[in-house]
Amino acid sequence: MSYDDQNIFAKILRGEIPNKTVYEDDHVLAFEDIQPQAPVHVLVIPKGPYKSMNEFSAEASDAEIVAWVRAIGKVAEIVEAKEPGYRLIVNNGEDAIQEVPHLHIHVLGGRRLGRMLQKAD
Ligand code: 5GP
């Protein structure tokens, strides 16, 4: 399946839907999740049209990969989650219940987080 340029994050990247930007550079946009699951809940996305980690890791340029990883660290610092800690989550594909088909990493923190995984129903 090819990249769906009507997905919600593609619309955010084109400025068609507003977002609360936390960090931006040439390759990355980071913004607050609309339904936060913790006091800190930021999504960090590459600006390129990558559906998944699979595609990003195989097809993104070195510059895009470096920018994304560095941005994750910067976001943790900006939202003051670096200490005492935060959790990173990438839901990739159907089993992980990825809802938006544009690669994103969740940065979660601001409180003590519960156990990592729930069992599926
Ligand atoms: P996923 O389940 O795909 O890993 O996560 C998608 C995330 O995108 C969810 O946490 C959801 O709350 C968030 N989200 C969905 N639509 C919007 C939106 O329009 N704006 C923002 N900021 N976040 C959104």
Backbone and ligand atoms as CSV (ligand in chain L), in Angstrom:
chain,resi,resn,atom,element,x,y,z
A,1,MET,N,N,0.844,-1.199,0.000
A,1,MET,CA,C,0.000,0.000,0.000
A,1,MET,C,C,0.875,1.244,0.000
A,2,SER,N,N,0.554,2.172,-0.879
A,2,SER,CA,C,1.378,3.377,-0.948
A,2,SER,C,C,0.976,4.365,0.150
A,3,TYR,N,N,1.782,5.394,0.301
A,3,TYR,CA,C,1.543,6.421,1.320
A,3,TYR,C,C,0.230,7.150,1.030
A,4,ASP,N,N,-0.596,7.273,2.044
A,4,ASP,CA,C,-1.886,7.963,1.912
A,4,ASP,C,C,-1.698,9.437,2.296
A,5,ASP,N,N,-1.674,10.310,1.300
A,5,ASP,CA,C,-1.388,11.721,1.626
A,5,ASP,C,C,-2.601,12.450,2.228
A,6,GLN,N,N,-3.673,11.698,2.466
A,6,GLN,CA,C,-4.831,12.282,3.156
A,6,GLN,C,C,-4.828,11.919,4.652
A,7,ASN,N,N,-3.794,11.220,5.116
A,7,ASN,CA,C,-3.771,10.887,6.543
A,7,ASN,C,C,-3.599,12.180,7.355
A,8,ILE,N,N,-4.007,12.092,8.616
A,8,ILE,CA,C,-4.114,13.300,9.442
A,8,ILE,C,C,-2.766,14.011,9.634
A,9,PHE,N,N,-1.695,13.246,9.713
A,9,PHE,CA,C,-0.388,13.884,9.925
A,9,PHE,C,C,0.111,14.556,8.639
A,10,ALA,N,N,-0.255,13.982,7.498
A,10,ALA,CA,C,0.084,14.636,6.221
A,10,ALA,C,C,-0.620,15.991,6.160
A,11,LYS,N,N,-1.861,16.034,6.638
A,11,LYS,CA,C,-2.617,17.301,6.645
A,11,LYS,C,C,-1.988,18.297,7.621
A,12,ILE,N,N,-1.537,17.791,8.762
A,12,ILE,CA,C,-0.849,18.665,9.723
A,12,ILE,C,C,0.426,19.222,9.086
A,13,LEU,N,N,1.176,18.373,8.408
A,13,LEU,CA,C,2.429,18.830,7.781
A,13,LEU,C,C,2.165,19.880,6.705
A,14,ARG,N,N,1.035,19.780,6.024
A,14,ARG,CA,C,0.711,20.773,4.984
A,14,ARG,C,C,0.065,22.026,5.572
A,15,GLY,N,N,-0.160,22.017,6.892
A,15,GLY,CA,C,-0.760,23.177,7.542
A,15,GLY,C,C,-2.267,23.237,7.387
A,16,GLU,N,N,-2.879,22.135,6.956
A,16,GLU,CA,C,-4.336,22.130,6.755
A,16,GLU,C,C,-5.094,21.919,8.064
A,17,ILE,N,N,-4.378,21.362,9.043
A,17,ILE,CA,C,-4.946,21.139,10.373
A,17,ILE,C,C,-3.957,21.744,11.367
A,18,PRO,N,N,-4.473,22.512,12.344
A,18,PRO,CA,C,-3.543,23.134,13.295
A,18,PRO,C,C,-2.900,22.113,14.238
A,19,ASN,N,N,-1.778,22.485,14.789
A,19,ASN,CA,C,-1.130,21.621,15.784
A,19,ASN,C,C,-0.398,22.498,16.772
A,20,LYS,N,N,-0.113,21.929,17.936
A,20,LYS,CA,C,0.689,22.641,18.933
A,20,LYS,C,C,2.125,22.153,18.804
A,21,THR,N,N,2.901,22.933,18.063
A,21,THR,CA,C,4.271,22.518,17.746
A,21,THR,C,C,5.182,22.681,18.959
A,22,VAL,N,N,5.955,21.635,19.191
A,22,VAL,CA,C,6.945,21.651,20.273
A,22,VAL,C,C,8.337,21.891,19.697
A,23,TYR,N,N,8.574,21.353,18.504
A,23,TYR,CA,C,9.890,21.462,17.873
A,23,TYR,C,C,9.715,21.240,16.368
A,24,GLU,N,N,10.524,21.944,15.581
A,24,GLU,CA,C,10.489,21.738,14.119
A,24,GLU,C,C,11.847,22.018,13.532
A,25,ASP,N,N,12.246,21.223,12.547
A,25,ASP,CA,C,13.412,21.567,11.727
A,25,ASP,C,C,13.125,21.115,10.299
A,26,ASP,N,N,14.140,21.075,9.459
A,26,ASP,CA,C,13.913,20.770,8.037
A,26,ASP,C,C,13.288,19.398,7.819
A,27,HIS,N,N,13.594,18.445,8.702
A,27,HIS,CA,C,13.172,17.057,8.470
A,27,HIS,C,C,12.121,16.544,9.428
A,28,VAL,N,N,11.844,17.287,10.496
A,28,VAL,CA,C,11.041,16.749,11.609
A,28,VAL,C,C,10.034,17.777,12.105
A,29,LEU,N,N,8.859,17.266,12.502
A,29,LEU,CA,C,7.897,18.095,13.244
A,29,LEU,C,C,7.510,17.330,14.508
A,30,ALA,N,N,7.485,18.034,15.631
A,30,ALA,CA,C,7.039,17.434,16.902
A,30,ALA,C,C,5.905,18.289,17.444
A,31,PHE,N,N,4.820,17.636,17.837
A,31,PHE,CA,C,3.640,18.379,18.292
A,31,PHE,C,C,2.910,17.582,19.355
A,32,GLU,N,N,2.091,18.291,20.122
A,32,GLU,CA,C,1.364,17.641,21.219
A,32,GLU,C,C,0.288,16.709,20.671
A,33,ASP,N,N,0.155,15.552,21.306
A,33,ASP,CA,C,-0.920,14.631,20.932
A,33,ASP,C,C,-2.263,15.250,21.324
A,34,ILE,N,N,-3.265,15.060,20.471
A,34,ILE,CA,C,-4.576,15.664,20.715
A,34,ILE,C,C,-5.319,14.980,21.871
A,35,GLN,N,N,-4.970,13.747,22.151
A,35,GLN,CA,C,-5.589,13.016,23.273
A,35,GLN,C,C,-4.491,12.480,24.180
A,36,PRO,N,N,-3.907,13.379,24.977
A,36,PRO,CA,C,-2.724,12.970,25.746
A,36,PRO,C,C,-3.011,11.855,26.738
A,37,GLN,N,N,-2.106,10.896,26.783
A,37,GLN,CA,C,-2.219,9.758,27.701
A,37,GLN,C,C,-1.369,9.955,28.953
A,38,ALA,N,N,-0.689,11.090,29.023
A,38,ALA,CA,C,0.169,11.431,30.168
A,38,ALA,C,C,0.351,12.944,30.113
A,39,PRO,N,N,0.819,13.574,31.209
A,39,PRO,CA,C,1.011,15.026,31.195
A,39,PRO,C,C,1.903,15.490,30.030
A,40,VAL,N,N,2.897,14.703,29.697
A,40,VAL,CA,C,3.690,14.944,28.491
A,40,VAL,C,C,3.314,13.880,27.468
A,41,HIS,N,N,2.838,14.315,26.317
A,41,HIS,CA,C,2.547,13.363,25.235
A,41,HIS,C,C,2.752,14.097,23.910
A,42,VAL,N,N,3.924,13.885,23.362
A,42,VAL,CA,C,4.326,14.580,22.129
A,42,VAL,C,C,4.588,13.525,21.055
A,43,LEU,N,N,4.202,13.851,19.827
A,43,LEU,CA,C,4.464,12.984,18.677
A,43,LEU,C,C,5.585,13.603,17.852
A,44,VAL,N,N,6.566,12.796,17.504
A,44,VAL,CA,C,7.690,13.283,16.697
A,44,VAL,C,C,7.644,12.558,15.363
A,45,ILE,N,N,7.461,13.318,14.288
A,45,ILE,CA,C,7.296,12.675,12.980
A,45,ILE,C,C,8.317,13.204,11.976
A,46,PRO,N,N,8.765,12.307,11.088
A,46,PRO,CA,C,9.578,12.796,9.973
A,46,PRO,C,C,8.668,13.543,9.002
A,47,LYS,N,N,9.193,14.542,8.313
A,47,LYS,CA,C,8.365,15.265,7.340
A,47,LYS,C,C,8.178,14.466,6.046
A,48,GLY,N,N,9.063,13.527,5.803
A,48,GLY,CA,C,8.954,12.702,4.592
A,48,GLY,C,C,7.786,11.733,4.684
A,49,PRO,N,N,7.332,11.218,3.542
A,49,PRO,CA,C,6.139,10.370,3.480
A,49,PRO,C,C,6.425,8.905,3.817
A,50,TYR,N,N,6.694,8.648,5.097
A,50,TYR,CA,C,6.992,7.275,5.522
A,50,TYR,C,C,5.852,6.745,6.371
A,51,LYS,N,N,5.279,5.623,5.962
A,51,LYS,CA,C,4.155,5.034,6.704
A,51,LYS,C,C,4.596,4.403,8.004
A,52,SER,N,N,5.777,3.811,7.961
A,52,SER,CA,C,6.152,2.893,9.035
A,52,SER,C,C,7.639,2.967,9.330
A,53,MET,N,N,8.000,2.346,10.442
A,53,MET,CA,C,9.410,2.213,10.804
A,53,MET,C,C,10.152,1.396,9.744
A,54,ASN,N,N,9.457,0.386,9.217
A,54,ASN,CA,C,10.079,-0.453,8.177
A,54,ASN,C,C,10.552,0.407,7.013
A,55,GLU,N,N,9.640,1.256,6.527
A,55,GLU,CA,C,9.968,2.087,5.368
A,55,GLU,C,C,11.017,3.124,5.731
A,56,PHE,N,N,10.837,3.734,6.899
A,56,PHE,CA,C,11.767,4.792,7.289
A,56,PHE,C,C,13.184,4.239,7.437
A,57,SER,N,N,13.296,3.117,8.130
A,57,SER,CA,C,14.638,2.570,8.383
A,57,SER,C,C,15.303,2.122,7.085
A,58,ALA,N,N,14.503,1.681,6.106
A,58,ALA,CA,C,15.078,1.183,4.851
A,58,ALA,C,C,15.292,2.293,3.832
A,59,GLU,N,N,14.415,3.306,3.843
A,59,GLU,CA,C,14.392,4.241,2.713
A,59,GLU,C,C,14.800,5.681,3.044
A,60,ALA,N,N,14.716,6.067,4.307
A,60,ALA,CA,C,15.035,7.464,4.642
A,60,ALA,C,C,16.528,7.719,4.460
A,61,SER,N,N,16.848,8.964,4.181
A,61,SER,CA,C,18.261,9.344,4.054
A,61,SER,C,C,18.908,9.369,5.437
A,62,ASP,N,N,20.227,9.330,5.441
A,62,ASP,CA,C,20.943,9.430,6.718
A,62,ASP,C,C,20.547,10.720,7.438
A,63,ALA,N,N,20.424,11.808,6.684
A,63,ALA,CA,C,20.094,13.102,7.293
A,63,ALA,C,C,18.720,13.039,7.970
A,64,GLU,N,N,17.759,12.379,7.333
A,64,GLU,CA,C,16.419,12.273,7.922
A,64,GLU,C,C,16.443,11.431,9.197
A,65,ILE,N,N,17.198,10.350,9.157
A,65,ILE,CA,C,17.255,9.458,10.323
A,65,ILE,C,C,17.950,10.162,11.488
A,66,VAL,N,N,19.041,10.808,11.193
A,66,VAL,CA,C,19.754,11.532,12.252
A,66,VAL,C,C,18.863,12.624,12.829
A,67,ALA,N,N,18.189,13.358,11.967
A,67,ALA,CA,C,17.348,14.471,12.428
A,67,ALA,C,C,16.231,13.966,13.338
A,68,TRP,N,N,15.627,12.842,12.973
A,68,TRP,CA,C,14.508,12.300,13.761
A,68,TRP,C,C,14.995,11.880,15.148
A,69,VAL,N,N,16.094,11.152,15.174
A,69,VAL,CA,C,16.620,10.678,16.466
A,69,VAL,C,C,17.049,11.855,17.340
A,70,ARG,N,N,17.734,12.811,16.733
A,70,ARG,CA,C,18.160,13.983,17.530
A,70,ARG,C,C,16.951,14.770,18.013
A,71,ALA,N,N,15.931,14.874,17.200
A,71,ALA,CA,C,14.733,15.628,17.589
A,71,ALA,C,C,14.048,14.975,18.785
A,72,ILE,N,N,14.046,13.660,18.834
A,72,ILE,CA,C,13.420,12.959,19.972
A,72,ILE,C,C,14.119,13.378,21.267
A,73,GLY,N,N,15.433,13.401,21.227
A,73,GLY,CA,C,16.186,13.828,22.406
A,73,GLY,C,C,15.917,15.284,22.755
A,74,LYS,N,N,15.829,16.121,21.728
A,74,LYS,CA,C,15.572,17.545,21.975
A,74,LYS,C,C,14.189,17.737,22.588
A,75,VAL,N,N,13.215,17.015,22.072
A,75,VAL,CA,C,11.843,17.137,22.594
A,75,VAL,C,C,11.820,16.755,24.069
A,76,ALA,N,N,12.474,15.661,24.417
A,76,ALA,CA,C,12.502,15.238,25.827
A,76,ALA,C,C,13.070,16.347,26.701
A,77,GLU,N,N,14.045,17.049,26.160
A,77,GLU,CA,C,14.641,18.160,26.912
A,77,GLU,C,C,13.684,19.355,26.985
A,78,ILE,N,N,13.083,19.696,25.868
A,78,ILE,CA,C,12.184,20.864,25.806
A,78,ILE,C,C,11.018,20.691,26.776
A,79,VAL,N,N,10.453,19.486,26.826
A,79,VAL,CA,C,9.274,19.265,27.686
A,79,VAL,C,C,9.681,18.826,29.099
A,80,GLU,N,N,10.990,18.883,29.351
A,80,GLU,CA,C,11.539,18.585,30.682
A,80,GLU,C,C,11.201,17.180,31.146
A,81,ALA,N,N,11.239,16.246,30.204
A,81,ALA,CA,C,10.989,14.846,30.542
A,81,ALA,C,C,12.292,14.043,30.632
A,82,LYS,N,N,13.409,14.705,30.346
A,82,LYS,CA,C,14.701,13.990,30.302
A,82,LYS,C,C,14.959,13.325,31.647
A,83,GLU,N,N,14.758,14.095,32.706
A,83,GLU,CA,C,14.806,13.579,34.073
A,83,GLU,C,C,13.476,13.901,34.711
A,84,PRO,N,N,12.842,13.023,35.432
A,84,PRO,CA,C,13.271,11.685,35.830
A,84,PRO,C,C,12.982,10.573,34.830
A,85,GLY,N,N,12.537,10.920,33.628
A,85,GLY,CA,C,12.417,9.863,32.635
A,85,GLY,C,C,11.172,9.970,31.786
A,86,TYR,N,N,11.165,9.218,30.716
A,86,TYR,CA,C,10.049,9.232,29.777
A,86,TYR,C,C,10.035,7.917,29.018
A,87,ARG,N,N,8.965,7.682,28.299
A,87,ARG,CA,C,8.840,6.443,27.506
A,87,ARG,C,C,8.645,6.800,26.045
A,88,LEU,N,N,9.273,6.025,25.180
A,88,LEU,CA,C,9.113,6.180,23.729
A,88,LEU,C,C,8.348,4.983,23.193
A,89,ILE,N,N,7.348,5.252,22.358
A,89,ILE,CA,C,6.560,4.166,21.760
A,89,ILE,C,C,6.376,4.434,20.273
A,90,VAL,N,N,6.647,3.414,19.468
A,90,VAL,CA,C,6.265,3.449,18.049
A,90,VAL,C,C,5.302,2.301,17.821
A,91,ASN,N,N,4.073,2.611,17.516
A,91,ASN,CA,C,3.120,1.579,17.115
A,91,ASN,C,C,3.288,1.372,15.621
A,92,ASN,N,N,3.685,0.168,15.256
A,92,ASN,CA,C,4.023,-0.105,13.863
A,92,ASN,C,C,3.154,-1.227,13.315
A,93,GLY,N,N,2.192,-0.858,12.484
A,93,GLY,CA,C,1.368,-1.864,11.819
A,93,GLY,C,C,0.185,-2.344,12.642
A,94,GLU,N,N,-0.483,-3.334,12.091
A,94,GLU,CA,C,-1.781,-3.772,12.599
A,94,GLU,C,C,-1.731,-4.329,14.020
A,95,ASP,N,N,-0.797,-5.221,14.295
A,95,ASP,CA,C,-0.739,-5.824,15.631
A,95,ASP,C,C,-0.448,-4.792,16.715
A,96,ALA,N,N,0.249,-3.743,16.338
A,96,ALA,CA,C,0.574,-2.694,17.311
A,96,ALA,C,C,-0.526,-1.624,17.377
A,97,ILE,N,N,-1.561,-1.806,16.568
A,97,ILE,CA,C,-2.701,-0.873,16.514
A,97,ILE,C,C,-2.226,0.532,16.158
A,98,GLN,N,N,-1.460,0.605,15.079
A,98,GLN,CA,C,-1.065,1.918,14.533
A,98,GLN,C,C,-2.284,2.529,13.866
A,99,GLU,N,N,-2.674,3.709,14.344
A,99,GLU,CA,C,-3.897,4.327,13.816
A,99,GLU,C,C,-3.625,5.290,12.671
A,100,VAL,N,N,-2.519,6.000,12.748
A,100,VAL,CA,C,-2.217,6.985,11.702
A,100,VAL,C,C,-1.063,6.439,10.855
A,101,PRO,N,N,-1.297,6.279,9.544
A,101,PRO,CA,C,-0.280,5.652,8.694
A,101,PRO,C,C,0.816,6.616,8.239
A,102,HIS,N,N,1.387,7.308,9.205
A,102,HIS,CA,C,2.581,8.137,8.987
A,102,HIS,C,C,3.439,7.911,10.228
A,103,LEU,N,N,4.684,7.477,10.019
A,103,LEU,CA,C,5.544,7.132,11.163
A,103,LEU,C,C,5.552,8.231,12.223
A,104,HIS,N,N,5.373,7.815,13.472
A,104,HIS,CA,C,5.438,8.766,14.586
A,104,HIS,C,C,5.923,8.031,15.816
A,105,ILE,N,N,6.661,8.736,16.648
A,105,ILE,CA,C,7.066,8.170,17.932
A,105,ILE,C,C,6.397,8.993,19.014
A,106,HIS,N,N,5.817,8.289,19.984
A,106,HIS,CA,C,5.184,8.950,21.120
A,106,HIS,C,C,6.247,9.194,22.185
A,107,VAL,N,N,6.325,10.417,22.687
A,107,VAL,CA,C,7.170,10.734,23.846
A,107,VAL,C,C,6.218,10.977,25.012
A,108,LEU,N,N,6.280,10.081,25.992
A,108,LEU,CA,C,5.323,10.110,27.104
A,108,LEU,C,C,6.057,10.292,28.413
A,109,GLY,N,N,5.525,11.175,29.264
A,109,GLY,CA,C,6.164,11.366,30.556
A,109,GLY,C,C,5.380,12.339,31.407
A,110,GLY,N,N,6.066,12.897,32.388
A,110,GLY,CA,C,5.429,13.876,33.262
A,110,GLY,C,C,4.758,13.250,34.471
A,111,ARG,N,N,4.779,11.950,34.544
A,111,ARG,CA,C,4.297,11.232,35.729
A,111,ARG,C,C,4.934,9.855,35.686
A,112,ARG,N,N,4.823,9.154,36.814
A,112,ARG,CA,C,5.322,7.786,36.822
A,112,ARG,C,C,4.405,6.946,35.948
A,113,LEU,N,N,4.969,6.288,34.962
A,113,LEU,CA,C,4.161,5.541,33.997
A,113,LEU,C,C,3.932,4.116,34.484
A,114,GLY,N,N,2.838,3.545,34.069
A,114,GLY,CA,C,2.525,2.178,34.496
A,114,GLY,C,C,3.347,1.155,33.740
A,115,ARG,N,N,2.955,-0.080,33.883
A,115,ARG,CA,C,3.660,-1.147,33.179
A,115,ARG,C,C,3.621,-0.930,31.677
A,116,MET,N,N,4.548,-1.532,30.995
A,116,MET,CA,C,4.743,-1.201,29.590
A,116,MET,C,C,3.612,-1.676,28.685
A,117,LEU,N,N,3.131,-2.881,28.862
A,117,LEU,CA,C,2.174,-3.440,27.906
A,117,LEU,C,C,0.936,-3.984,28.584
A,118,GLN,N,N,-0.185,-3.811,27.890
A,118,GLN,CA,C,-1.413,-4.488,28.300
A,118,GLN,C,C,-1.614,-5.669,27.368
A,119,LYS,N,N,-2.269,-6.704,27.881
A,119,LYS,CA,C,-2.616,-7.823,26.991
A,119,LYS,C,C,-3.723,-7.381,26.049
A,120,ALA,N,N,-3.695,-7.902,24.829
A,120,ALA,CA,C,-4.769,-7.600,23.887
A,120,ALA,C,C,-6.028,-8.331,24.316
A,121,ASP,N,N,-7.166,-7.775,23.920
A,121,ASP,CA,C,-8.444,-8.435,24.249
A,121,ASP,C,C,-8.574,-9.758,23.494
L,1,5GP,P1,P,-1.043,5.562,16.950
L,1,5GP,O1,O,-2.175,4.830,17.584
L,1,5GP,O2,O,-1.156,5.579,15.448
L,1,5GP,O3,O,0.304,5.136,17.432
L,1,5GP,O4,O,-1.160,7.056,17.453
L,1,5GP,C1,C,-1.845,8.073,16.770
L,1,5GP,C2,C,-1.918,9.247,17.716
L,1,5GP,O5,O,-2.305,10.385,16.980
L,1,5GP,C3,C,-2.946,9.076,18.839
L,1,5GP,O6,O,-2.286,9.155,20.097
L,1,5GP,C4,C,-3.925,10.222,18.618
L,1,5GP,O7,O,-4.405,10.805,19.798
L,1,5GP,C5,C,-3.107,11.190,17.785
L,1,5GP,N1,N,-3.902,12.028,16.892
L,1,5GP,C6,C,-4.898,11.623,16.066
L,1,5GP,N2,N,-5.393,12.664,15.379
L,1,5GP,C7,C,-4.704,13.749,15.791
L,1,5GP,C8,C,-4.759,15.129,15.430
L,1,5GP,O8,O,-5.557,15.568,14.599
L,1,5GP,N3,N,-3.884,15.973,16.043
L,1,5GP,C9,C,-2.984,15.519,16.962
L,1,5GP,N4,N,-2.175,16.413,17.520
L,1,5GP,N5,N,-2.886,14.224,17.316
L,1,5GP,C10,C,-3.745,13.348,16.739
